[in-house]
């Protein structure tokens, strides 16, 4: 077991220990945010036929090639084609058809002009005359057969994460059921004799078990499912039994509290008794105390008990592993560059992840302003944060105005991107 590891070593150890979850088939309406475990192909051409992209008139571009303000061209309106209908005839020279968006292009037509740019006699229906005073580019406002997908072609590959547009694409290509990676089930255990349930009023020396709710939120934000276990007092046997149970029931297990070097911090010893411990500490703040172990093939991370430390440890170490388990290509929260809005200071050689709010300056550049209070005991600061400002281990002071790397969580309240 390594006592202290660097952040990348800690991340790599966990990532190397997990694999993608098995596949399951689900209905498309439940697939938002899920990751495909198999390629999806189209059963038809999309579009299935040449169709109009606008309400207007279908015509031959060559018929109006010489049209101008001084020499307008007139065409005979011979058909009206609403969406879902099909004109059985073929347009001849000098003819046009009034057509609605999505309607199949009539034979002989190759272009559509929008209704707002033409004039016509009567109501612009069959038997009336259309007048155009300018030429039209060939193919204008036409959506062609197979433009987006062809029958048998790849629509979305395995590893793609399904968003709302992807759901529409899959529906249009007949993929009403899809094969996706199962969501990992993450067990959450809170440790500490001082803890009481959130519904209870704490007595002297007691605090509410708030970490479990924060970690449930972290798990759901990572796309996984959460299962919480009863609060465990500082009792070696009780903690060991609950951890063993969680390991048997879940795909990944985390605990909060009991990960340091205090008299009642048992989790590292228990994890070593049940499985193999890789490390106990990570060179980061908040969240130095982090015990990672593999127990009967299931990854376990013992997070620190302070709220900000638990959340930071989860987002930096557990989140990427859960993305890999879901088959996603992007594992980590995005790293971006931003201008510091206030000095970032620290002591010692630990890598600091300082909670900060994001805004954009007059030039449109991202500005990250660290909060003055970086106590790891505070939830509120994390709630108001959009990112973490990275202060490397060898650096103790970065002045305002300098560019820094930030971990962009997209889970703060400001919504700045």
N, C-alpha and C positions, 0 to 999 in steps of 0.2 A: 504494500500500500504506500502511495506517495502522500506525504503530509500536505504539501502545498504545490499546486500546479497552476500554470498560466491559463488564461481564459480559453485560448484556442485548444490547448491540451484537454481541458475539461469538456469542451464541446465535442471534440473529436472522439473522446472516449465514449461518450453517450451515443453519438451518431454511429460509431462503429459497432455498437451493441444492439442496434434496432434494425428491423427490416420492415418492408411495406406489409400492411395488413392484408389478409385474404380478400378476395373479391366477393361481392354480393350484387344481385340484380335488384334494382329498385325502379319504381315508376318515375318517369321524367319529372313530374310535378314536385317530387321530393328531392331532386338532384342538385338544387342550387348550392354552390360552394363545394360540392363533392368532386373527387378526382377520378377520372376514368381509369379503369384497370384494363381496358381493351379498346382497340380502335373502333370508331363508329364510321360506317360508310353510308352513302345515300342510296335509297332504293329507286329513285327517279332522278331525272334532270331537274335542276332548280336554276332558273325558272323552267317549268315543264313545257313552255311554249313562248314564242316571241310575244311580248305584250307591251301595252302602253304604260309609260311611267307617269303620264299626266292626263287630265281631262282635256280633250282637244279634237284635232282632226288628223286622221291617218291619210297619207298621200304619198305620191312619188316625188322624191326630191328633185328629179330632173324636170318635172312639170313646172316648177317654180324657180328654176335656176336663173331665169332672166327677169324675175319680178323686181320692181322698184317703185318708188313713189310716183314717178312719171309714167311708168308702164306697168300697172298692177295686173296680176293674173287672176282669172276667175276659174273656179272648178265647180263641177256639178256634185252636189251632195246626194249620194245614191244609197247610203245605208246609215243606220244608227246601231251602234254596238255597245250595249252595256256590259259590265263585268259579268262573266259567267255565260255570255252568249257567244255565238260564232257566226260570222258572215259566210255563207256558203259560196258566194260569188267571188269574182276576182276583179280588183280595180283596174280599169282601163285608163289610158292616157286621158287627162282632163277630168278625172273623177276623184272624189274624196269620200271618206266615211267619218261621221261623227263618232268618237270613241271615248269611253270612260277609262279611268285609271284601272289597270289590271286586266283589261279586256284583251282578248287575243287579237293580234294584228291580222287584218284581212290579207289574203293573198294579193300580191301586186303592190302592196304598200311597203315603204322602207323607212318612213320618217313620220314624226308626229309634231304638229305645231300646237302650242297651248291656246286655249280658247280666248285668253285675254289679248292675244296679239293679232287677231284676225277680225274681219267684219263679215257679215252675211246678211242675206235677205231673210225676211220672215223671222222664224224662231231658230233658224239654222238647222232645220231637220230635213228629211228626205224630200227632194224636189226643190229645195232652196239652193241659193248660189253662195259659194264662199269666195271672198276676195282677199288676196294677199299682196302686199306691196314690198316684200323683201324676200330674198332667197333663204333657204333653210339648209343647214348642214345635214348631209346624209347620215341617217341613224339617230338623229336628235330625238331624245325622249323615248327611246325604245329600249326595253330590257330584253336581252336575247336569251333564247333557250340555252340552258346549261351554263349561264353566265357565272353562277355561284358554285354550282356543283353538278357533276355528271353522274348518271347512274353507275354505281359501283365504285365511285371515287371516294377517297378519304375525306371525311368531314371534320372530325376532331380525333387526334391521336391519343393513345394511352398516355397518361401523365398530364393531360390537359385538365385544368380546373374549370368547372362549368359555371359560367356567369349567366345573367339574365338573357343576354343576346345569344349565348350558346344554347340555352334552353329553346329559344325560338328556332335556331338553326337545326337542332336535333329534331324538333317536332316537324319541321318542314321536310326533313329527309326520312321520315318514318321511324325514327328512333324513339319510340314511346316508352321503352324500357332500356336502361343502360347498366353496364357492369362497372361498378365503382369499388374503390377500396373501403372496407368497413371503417367506421370511426373507432379509434382506440378508446377503451374505457380506462379512465384515470382514477385511481383510488386516492383519496385525500384523508390523511390522519393528522389531527391536531394534538400536540403533546404538551402537558403541563398541568400540575395539580391546581394552579391558580385560575384555570379557565372555567367559565360557566357558559351555558348556552346563551345565545343572543337575546332570547325571550326573557331571561332571568335578570333580576337586578343584582349587580355584583355586591358582595359583602366586603368587609375589610380584607385587603390584600388580593382581591379577585379582579379579573378582567373578563370581558365578554370574548367569546370565540369568534372574532371577526375575520381572522385569516382564512377560515374555511370558505367564507362567502367570496372573498377576494380571489381565492384560488379557483373556486368554481367558475367565476367570471373569466379568469385567465384560460381555463380549460376550454370553455365554450368559445371564447374568442379565437382559440387555436383550432377550432373545428372538431374537437373531440367531445366525448361524453364524460361526465363526472359522477363519481360515487363517493359520498362522504361516510366516514366511520365515526362512531362515538368518540368523544373526547377521552384521551387516555391520561390518567394521572402519572406522576413520576414513579412508576412501578415497573421494574424490569420485566417481570413475567407477563403483566398485562400488555405492555407495549409489544413484546415479542409475539404474543399470541395474535394480537390484532394485525401486526405487520404480516405475519405468516398467512392469515386469512385473506388480507387484501392482495397479497402476491398470488394466491390461488384463484382469485376472482377477477383480477384486473390485468390489463395489458401494460400498464405503467403505474407506478405508485409513487406519491410524494408525501412527505410529512413536513410539518412546520414546528419548529422548536426542538430543543434537546439535541442540537447538532454541534454545540460548542465543546468547551473543555471543562464545564462545571461539574460539581459533585453529582448532579442528577441528569446529566446529559448522556443518556445511554445509547442513543440511536446508532452511533458508529460501531460500538461493540456488538450490539444486537445484529446489525446488518452483517458484520463479519462472522458472527456465529451461524447465521442462516445462509450466507452466500459469500461472494468475493467482493471486498471493498477495493475500489480503484484509487480513491483519494478522499481526503477529509476537508481540505481547505482549498479555496480558489483565490488567486491574487486579484481580488476585486472588492470594491466598496460601492454601495452596500452589498452584503451577502458573502462575506468571506467563508463562513462556516457552511460548507456544502458537502455532504457525504454521498458519494455515488457508489452504488454496488449493483451487481447482478445477482439475483436470487432466484434459483430454479428457472433461469431463462427469462426472467422478467426484470426490467430495469427499475431501480429505485433511487430516488434522490431525496436526501434529508435536507430540507431547506432551513435556513435560519428562522428564528421566531419573530424578529422584528418585522412589521408589515412591509415596509419598503424593501427590506432585504429579501423577504420571501417572494415578492412580486418580481423584483429585479432578477433574482436567481432563476425564477421560472421562465421569464421572457428571454433571458440570454442562454439558458441551458436546456430547458424542457421544451419550449416552443419549437425550436428547430427539429428536435427529435420527433415530435408529434406530426410535423409537416412531412418528414420522411416516412413515417408510418402510414400516412395517408397517400403516399405516392406522389407528393407534390414536387415540382421542379425547383421552386423557390423556397428555400428552407428558413432563411433568416429574415428578421425585420430589416427593411432597407437602411443602408448607411448613406447619408447625404452630407453635403457640405453646407455650412451656415456660418453667418457672422455672429460673433458673440455680442450680446446686448449688454452684458455686465461681466466684470472680471470673474474668472473661474479659478478658485484657489483650493489647495489641499495640502495636507501634510503626509509625509511618508512616501513609500514607493509603490503603494497599491494603485492599480488602475481604478480611477473613479468614474462613476456613471451618475452625473449630476442631473437631477430632474429640472426640466426647463420648459418654458412656454415658447411657442413659435408665433411669429408674425412676419409680414413682409414690409420692407422699407419702401421709400418713394421710388426706388429703382427696381422694385419687384423682387429683390433678393431676400432669401430667408434669413431671419434674425432669431437666434436662440438665446433666450435670457434665463440663466439659471436662477432658481429661487434662492433667497438668502438663507433660508432655513432648510438644511439638507438632512435633518434628523431622520434616521431610519425608522423611527417610531410613528411617523405621520402618514396617514392615508390621504389627507386632504391635498397635500402638495402633489402627490402622484396623480390624484384625480384631475387636478388642474393642468397637468403636464401633457405635452404632446410628444416629447422626445427625451432622450438622455444625451447630455453633452459628454463626450468622451475626453477625459483628461488622462493621458498616458502615464504610466508608472514613473518614468524618469522626470516628469514635468510637475512642478508645484504651483505654477502661476501662468495663466494665459490671460493677457489683458483684453478688455473690451475692444471690439473692432477687428480682432484677429479672426481668421477662418478656422473652423474646427470641424471634426467629424461628429455627426449626431446619429443616434439610433432612433429612427422615426417609427414610433409605435402605432400612430393613428388610433389611439384609444383614449386620448385626452378629450377635454371638453371644448377646445377651440376649433378643431376641425381644419387647421391650416395645412395645406399640402404644398 
